[in-house]
Amino acid sequence: MITLWAMTDRLLALIEEVQAAQEALVRALATLGEAMEFNRSARAEGRPVADLFSDGPGPDARRRARDAWSRLNGALHAYRTEAIRTLVDDEGWSLASAARLTGNARQVVSRLYHHAEPAG
């Protein structure tokens, strides 16, 4: 039998991953902002666009921001699926009630529920 602590611990781990992914995205967006400032300054000085790609931090910063955004989306999806699974399987909520509680359509909640990993 799964204890309440084990269920909470699993959800807590996913919450921590969302927080870590959010922090990584903030850092990546700050770096992207710096890259865009480099590009703006270089272009204002009349440098060719090719220099923005060959000398600037833009392409790498853009990739890092995209990857951080993807990580956050994945972490949020895992958190949402586990939260719905916990509501339904561990706390006895119906899918319709969980949908009303979370403000999502029942079909969305059903999809999240069916993508969740089984407890255990």
N, C-alpha and C positions, 0 to 999 in steps of 0.2 A: 504494500500500500504506500502511496506517495503521501508524504506529510505536507502540511501547509508550508513549512519552511522550504522544502524542496521545490514546491511550485513557485513560491515567492523568489527563491534564489534564481531559478531559471529566468523569470521575468526581469529580475534585477540585472542579471548579466546582459540581457538584451537592451535594457534601458541604458546601462553603462556603455554599450557599443554605440547606441544612438548618440549619446553625449560625446564619445570619442570621435565619431564620424563628423558630428557637427563642428567640433573644435578644429578638426583637420580641414574642413571646408572653409572655415573662417580664415585659417592661415593661408590656404591656397588662394582664396579670393583677395587677401591682402597682397600676396605676391603677384597676382594677376593685375591688381591695381598699379603696383610699382612698374610692371612691365608696360602697361598702357601709358603710364607717365613717361617712361623712356621713349616709347614710340611717338608720343605727342611731341616731346622735345626734339627728337631726332628729325621728325618730319617738319616741324616748325623751322629748323635750321636748314631745311632744304635737302636733307639726305634722301637718296632714292629708297623706294619701298623695299628693294632687295636687301638693303642694309638692316632694315627692321627685322628681317628673318635671319640674316646671317650673323649679325652682331648683337641683336637684341634678345632679351629673355622671353619674348612673347610666346613662341610656339611651345616651349617647355612649360611655361606658366599656364597656358591654356589647357594643355594635356593634364597637368596636375589638378586644375580646377575641375575639369570634366571627370577625372577619376575620383576625386573627393566627393563630387555630387553623386556619382554612381554609388559609391560606398554608403553615403547617407541614405539614398533611396532604398538600397538593399537592407540596411539596418532598420529603417522605419518599417519596411514590409515584414521583416522577421518579428519585430516587436508587435506590430498590429495582429499578425496571425496568432502569435502566442497569447496576446491579451484576449482575443476572441475565443481561442481554444480554452483558456482558463475560465472565462465567463461561462461557457457552455458546459464543458466537461467537469470542471472542478467546483463551480459555484452554482450549477443547476439552471442557468438562464437558457431560455429558448433563443433560437436565432433571431426571431422577430423582436423579442425584448432587447437582445444585445444590439440589434440595429437601431432601435429607438434610443437606447442609452447612448450609443456612440454617434448618433446623428448620420448614420450611413444607410443606404438602401439595403433591404434584406438580401438582395442578390449579391451585393458587395460583401456583406458579412458572411454569407454562405460560401462565397469563393474563398475568402480569407480562412474560414474554418476548415475547408477541405484542403487547403494548402499547408495547414499547420502540421508540425511533426507530432506524432502521438506522445502523450506524457509517458515518462518512464525512463 
